[in-house]
Amino acid sequence: MTAYPIDLIRASFPALENSRTAYLDNPAGTLVPRTVIAAVADAMATASANLGGRFAASQRADAVWRAAHEAAAEFVNAASWQEMVIGPNMTTLAFQMGRVIGKTFSPGDEIIVTRMDHEGNVSPWLSMAEEYGLVVKWLPFNTESWRIEPEDLAALLTLRTRFLALNYASNMTGSINDVAALTAMARAAGALVWIDAVQLAPHRLPDVQATGCDFLVCSSYKFFGPHLGVLWGRGDLLRALPPHRVRCQSDDIPDRFCTGTPQTELLAGLTATIDYLASAGEATGSTGTRREKMAGAYQAFDAYEAGLTRRLIGGLTALPGIRLIGIANPNLFAHRVPTISFTHERVSTHRFADALAAEDVNVWSGHNYALEPARHLGLSEEEGVVRIGIAHYNSVEEIERTLAAIDKLVA
């Protein structure tokens, strides 16, 4: 196996040049490679025209739009680029699709949302339920396994279950759910399944074919790209759903869900993001198709991040008063992403964040829009947790410096 090229990886990110800052705020948004920045700038200079024109600049914009959808399809392993809907962010796409999906249900039909999700995968569906007279059921997560267990889902499924909104990985605990098994249960009961893969995508390569869901969403600014939301939906469903669109918009997919002028420059950045992931695969020894190279990159990311995670969790749990919120057993790290949250018996989460910021270590404090997990765990909504998020460009030195700053504050 090729040794992990951390210096080469870090050199790809301009924010890390001549900077002491440890960017451990990654669950809220990752850094962007130089090639992505260049692609955005180039598209703004050469393809800023609207789509559908007969002149060169518009045709360049058309090509950027198509390439981004093809790249996004490759990223999630979609059957066709036409199954990809790209919008401003995951939450906006969820609200947009909730208005559409809800039209296909009847008053009294049931939907299931979880106590494990970010608000972006809860509030849109609560709004859908309110608008269309649907019954909301809440699916808890197990506080011993830190995952959603099949028996808890089975207890909620009925003949009237129509929709399940499920997260792939938690933005608070980092736990990864067995979404393939949970999806199969819900679909067997006749429900559509919407998967929020926002927190998974920086660490594991999504595969909609293996997951078996009906919809999957992620945000490219969480996996080293521009501020966009990416939605995959089954082609037959996207064709059958009644979209909200202007009258002269094409009824083909994905056009029927693409409202207004697209952010062409950000679409160029999305394609460059996928190309960056493939180049990282090459740097770690992978060959083959672009997706095969991406898969190799993610395998290398996972192995490298696991080492940093072991050190961070081991260091945190050795400190007095620390309560880790999530899986701590290294033998179970396959069931988590490197998003590590904790509280302390006497030190405020915000005081930790302030102290770390003073040491040029970026972390988040509070509920971080994981409102339901905070409530489920009996945490203060205002205090929430201290959240440290590792990415494939973070270094051992940054983890050691973070632990030293936390140790100093606790002592």
C-alpha positions in Angstrom: 0.0 0.0 0.0 1.2 3.5 -0.8 2.2 5.5 2.3 -0.4 8.2 3.0 0.9 11.4 1.3 -0.2 13.9 4.0 2.3 16.6 2.8 1.0 16.4 -0.8 -2.6 16.4 0.4 -2.1 19.5 2.6 -0.3 21.3 -0.2 -3.5 21.0 -2.3 -5.3 23.4 0.1 -4.4 27.1 0.0 -5.9 27.7 3.5 -3.2 25.5 5.0 -0.3 27.4 3.4 1.8 29.2 6.0 -1.0 28.8 8.5 -0.9 27.5 12.1 -4.7 27.1 12.2 -6.0 23.6 12.8 -9.2 23.4 10.9 -11.1 20.9 13.0 -14.5 22.5 12.3 -15.0 20.2 9.3 -18.5 18.8 10.0 -19.8 22.4 9.3 -17.8 22.8 6.1 -14.5 21.7 4.7 -11.6 23.4 3.1 -11.4 23.7 -0.7 -8.5 22.5 -2.9 -6.7 25.0 -5.2 -8.0 23.2 -8.3 -11.6 23.8 -7.2 -10.9 27.5 -6.6 -9.3 27.8 -10.0 -12.3 26.0 -11.7 -14.8 28.4 -10.1 -12.7 31.4 -11.2 -12.3 30.1 -14.7 -16.0 29.5 -15.2 -16.8 33.0 -14.0 -14.4 34.3 -16.6 -15.4 32.1 -19.5 -18.8 30.6 -18.9 -20.9 33.2 -17.0 -23.6 33.3 -19.7 -27.0 31.8 -19.2 -27.8 28.3 -20.5 -29.4 27.4 -23.8 -27.9 30.1 -26.1 -26.5 29.8 -29.6 -23.3 31.5 -28.8 -20.0 30.1 -27.4 -20.1 31.4 -23.9 -23.6 29.9 -23.4 -22.5 26.6 -24.9 -19.5 26.6 -22.5 -22.0 27.1 -19.6 -24.1 24.2 -21.0 -21.0 22.0 -20.9 -20.2 23.0 -17.4 -23.8 22.2 -16.3 -23.8 18.8 -17.9 -20.3 17.9 -16.7 -21.3 18.7 -13.1 -24.3 16.4 -13.2 -22.3 13.6 -14.7 -19.6 14.0 -12.0 -22.2 14.1 -9.3 -23.8 10.9 -10.7 -20.4 9.2 -10.7 -19.9 10.3 -7.1 -23.0 8.6 -5.8 -23.0 5.8 -8.3 -26.3 6.8 -10.0 -27.6 5.1 -13.1 -27.8 8.3 -15.0 -26.7 11.9 -14.7 -30.4 12.9 -15.2 -31.1 11.5 -11.7 -29.1 14.3 -10.2 -30.7 17.6 -8.9 -28.2 20.2 -7.8 -29.3 23.2 -5.7 -28.0 25.7 -3.2 -27.8 23.4 -0.2 -29.3 20.2 1.2 -31.8 21.9 3.5 -33.3 24.0 0.7 -33.6 20.9 -1.5 -35.3 19.0 1.3 -37.9 21.8 1.7 -38.4 22.0 -2.0 -38.9 18.3 -2.4 -41.1 18.1 0.7 -43.7 20.3 -1.0 -43.6 17.9 -4.0 -43.4 14.6 -2.2 -46.2 15.5 0.2 -48.6 16.0 -2.7 -48.6 12.2 -3.3 -49.7 11.4 0.3 -53.2 11.5 1.9 -54.2 13.0 5.2 -53.5 10.5 8.0 -50.6 8.9 6.2 -47.6 8.4 8.4 -44.0 9.6 8.1 -41.0 8.8 10.3 -38.2 11.2 11.3 -35.4 10.4 13.7 -34.0 11.7 17.0 -30.6 11.4 15.4 -30.8 13.9 12.6 -29.6 17.4 11.8 -32.6 19.8 11.6 -32.1 19.9 7.8 -33.5 16.4 7.7 -36.2 17.0 10.3 -37.9 20.4 9.9 -38.6 20.0 6.1 -40.6 16.9 6.9 -42.4 18.4 9.9 -43.5 21.2 7.5 -44.6 18.6 4.9 -46.6 16.8 7.5 -48.3 20.0 8.7 -49.1 21.1 5.2 -50.6 17.8 4.1 -52.1 16.5 7.3 -49.6 13.7 7.9 -48.9 11.8 11.2 -45.3 12.2 12.4 -43.6 9.3 14.2 -40.3 9.7 15.9 -37.5 7.0 15.6 -35.0 7.0 18.5 -31.4 6.0 18.4 -29.9 3.6 20.9 -27.7 5.3 23.4 -25.6 2.1 23.9 -24.9 1.3 20.3 -25.3 5.0 19.3 -27.1 3.8 16.1 -30.7 3.4 15.0 -31.6 -0.2 15.6 -33.8 -2.2 13.3 -36.2 -3.3 16.1 -36.9 0.4 16.9 -37.8 1.1 13.3 -39.9 -2.1 13.0 -42.0 -0.9 16.0 -43.1 2.2 14.0 -43.9 0.7 10.6 -47.6 0.3 9.8 -49.7 -0.1 6.7 -49.9 3.7 6.5 -46.2 4.4 6.7 -45.3 6.4 3.5 -42.0 8.1 4.2 -38.8 7.6 6.2 -36.2 10.4 6.6 -32.9 8.8 7.8 -29.4 10.0 8.3 -26.4 8.0 7.2 -24.1 9.5 9.8 -24.8 11.8 12.7 -23.4 15.3 12.8 -23.2 15.1 16.6 -22.2 11.5 17.6 -20.5 10.6 14.3 -22.3 7.2 14.3 -23.0 5.5 10.9 -26.4 3.8 10.6 -26.9 0.5 8.7 -29.0 2.4 6.1 -29.2 -0.5 3.7 -30.9 -2.7 6.3 -33.2 0.1 7.5 -34.0 1.1 4.0 -35.0 -2.4 3.0 -37.4 -2.6 6.0 -39.1 0.7 5.2 -39.4 0.0 1.5 -40.8 -3.4 2.2 -43.5 -1.6 4.2 -44.3 0.6 1.2 -42.4 3.7 2.3 -40.2 6.0 0.4 -36.8 6.5 2.0 -34.8 9.8 2.0 -31.2 9.5 3.1 -29.1 12.4 4.4 -25.5 11.6 3.6 -24.1 15.0 4.3 -21.9 13.8 7.2 -20.9 10.6 5.5 -19.7 12.0 2.2 -16.4 13.6 3.5 -15.3 10.2 4.8 -17.0 7.4 2.8 -18.0 7.2 -0.8 -21.8 7.1 -1.2 -23.4 4.3 -3.3 -27.1 4.7 -4.0 -27.2 1.3 -5.7 -25.9 -0.5 -2.5 -28.1 1.6 -0.2 -31.3 0.9 -2.0 -32.9 4.2 -1.0 -35.2 6.4 -3.1 -33.4 9.7 -2.5 -30.0 10.6 -1.2 -28.7 14.1 -0.5 -25.3 15.5 0.4 -23.6 18.9 0.3 -20.4 19.5 -1.7 -19.1 22.1 0.7 -18.9 19.2 3.2 -16.7 17.2 0.9 -14.1 19.8 -0.2 -16.2 21.6 -2.8 -18.3 24.7 -3.3 -21.5 25.6 -1.5 -24.0 23.4 -3.3 -26.5 20.7 -2.3 -26.6 17.5 -4.4 -29.7 15.3 -4.6 -30.1 11.9 -6.2 -33.5 10.5 -6.8 -34.8 7.4 -8.6 -35.5 8.3 -12.2 -39.0 6.9 -12.2 -39.9 8.9 -9.1 -38.4 12.1 -10.4 -40.5 11.7 -13.5 -43.7 11.0 -11.6 -43.5 13.6 -8.9 -45.4 16.9 -9.5 -42.7 19.7 -9.5 -43.0 23.3 -8.7 -41.7 25.0 -11.8 -42.3 27.9 -14.3 -44.6 27.0 -17.2 -41.9 27.2 -19.9 -39.4 25.0 -18.1 -38.6 21.6 -19.6 -40.5 18.7 -18.1 -37.5 16.4 -18.6 -35.4 15.4 -15.6 -33.6 16.9 -13.9 -34.7 20.2 -15.5 -38.2 20.0 -14.0 -36.7 20.4 -10.5 -34.1 23.0 -11.5 -35.7 26.4 -10.8 -34.0 29.6 -12.2 -30.5 30.2 -13.5 -27.9 27.7 -12.1 -24.7 28.8 -10.3 -22.6 27.8 -13.2 -19.3 28.7 -11.6 -20.1 26.5 -8.6 -21.0 23.6 -10.8 -17.6 23.9 -12.4 -16.2 23.7 -8.9 -18.3 20.6 -8.2 -16.7 18.8 -11.2 -13.3 19.9 -10.0 -14.1 18.5 -6.5 -14.8 15.1 -8.0 -11.6 15.3 -10.0 -9.7 16.2 -6.9 -11.0 13.1 -5.1 -9.9 11.0 -8.1 -6.5 12.6 -8.1 -6.2 11.8 -4.3 -6.9 8.2 -5.3 -4.1 8.3 -7.8 -1.8 9.8 -5.1 -2.6 6.9 -2.8 -2.0 4.3 -5.4 -5.4 3.7 -7.1 -6.0 3.3 -10.8 -9.1 2.7 -13.0 -12.2 4.8 -13.6 -12.8 8.1 -11.9 -15.1 6.4 -9.4 -12.6 3.6 -8.8 -9.9 6.2 -8.0 -12.3 8.0 -5.7 -13.0 4.7 -3.9 -9.3 4.3 -3.4 -9.0 7.8 -2.0 -11.7 7.2 0.5 -10.1 3.9 1.6 -6.9 5.8 2.2 -8.7 8.7 3.9 -10.5 6.2 6.2 -7.4 4.4 7.3 -5.5 7.7 8.0 -8.4 9.4 9.8 -8.9 6.3 12.0 -5.4 6.8 13.4 -6.1 10.4 14.2 -9.5 9.4 15.7 -7.9 6.8 18.0 -5.4 9.3 19.3 -8.0 12.0 19.8 -10.6 9.8 21.5 -7.9 8.1 23.6 -6.6 11.4 24.7 -10.0 12.9 25.5 -11.2 9.9 27.5 -8.0 10.0 29.6 -8.9 13.4 30.9 -11.0 13.9 34.1 -14.6 15.0 33.7 -14.9 14.4 30.0 -18.0 12.6 28.7 -17.6 11.4 25.1 -20.8 11.5 23.1 -20.5 8.6 20.7 -18.7 5.4 20.0 -15.4 5.2 21.9 -14.4 1.6 21.2 -11.7 1.5 18.5 -13.0 -2.0 17.4 -16.2 -0.2 16.4 -14.7 2.7 14.5 -16.1 1.2 11.3 -19.5 2.4 12.6 -18.5 6.0 13.0 -17.0 9.0 11.1 -14.3 11.1 12.8 -16.8 13.6 14.2 -16.0 13.6 18.0 -18.2 15.4 20.5 -17.8 15.7 24.2 -19.0 17.6 27.3 -17.3 18.3 30.6 -18.7 18.0 34.1 -17.8 21.6 35.0 -16.3 23.5 32.0 -18.8 25.1 29.5 -18.6 23.8 25.9 -18.3 27.4 24.7 -15.4 28.0 27.0 -13.6 25.1 25.4 -14.3 26.6 21.9 -13.0 30.0 23.0 -9.9 28.5 24.5 -9.2 26.4 21.5 -9.8 29.4 19.1 -7.2 31.3 21.1 -4.8 28.5 20.2 -5.8 28.7 16.5 -7.8 25.5 16.7 -11.2 25.7 15.1 -14.0 23.7 16.7 -17.7 24.1 17.2 -19.8 24.3 20.4 -23.5 24.1 20.9 -26.1 21.8 19.4 -24.9 22.5 15.9 -28.4 22.0 14.5 -28.5 18.5 16.0 -31.4 19.7 18.1 -33.1 16.3 18.5 -30.0 14.4 19.5 -29.3 17.0 22.1 -32.8 16.6 23.5 -32.6 12.8 23.3 -29.4 12.8 25.3 -30.7 15.2 27.9 -28.1 17.9 26.9 -28.6 21.6 27.3 -29.7 23.0 24.0 -27.7 26.1 24.5 -24.5 24.3 25.7 -24.8 21.2 23.5 -21.3 19.7 22.9 -17.8 20.5 21.9 -17.5 19.1 18.4 -14.2 18.3 16.8 -14.2 17.1 13.2 -11.3 15.4 11.5 -10.7 15.5 7.8 -8.1 13.8 5.6 -5.9 16.9 5.5 -5.5 17.2 9.3 -2.2 16.3 10.9 -1.0 14.4 14.0 0.5 17.7 15.2 -2.9 19.4 15.1 -4.5 16.6 17.2 -1.7 16.8 19.7 -2.0 20.6 20.0 -5.8 20.3 20.4 -5.4 17.7 23.2 -2.8 19.8 24.9 -5.1 22.9 24.9 -8.0 20.8 26.3 -5.8 19.3 29.0 -4.6 22.8 30.0 -8.2 24.0 30.4 -9.4 21.0 32.3 -6.4 21.2 34.6 
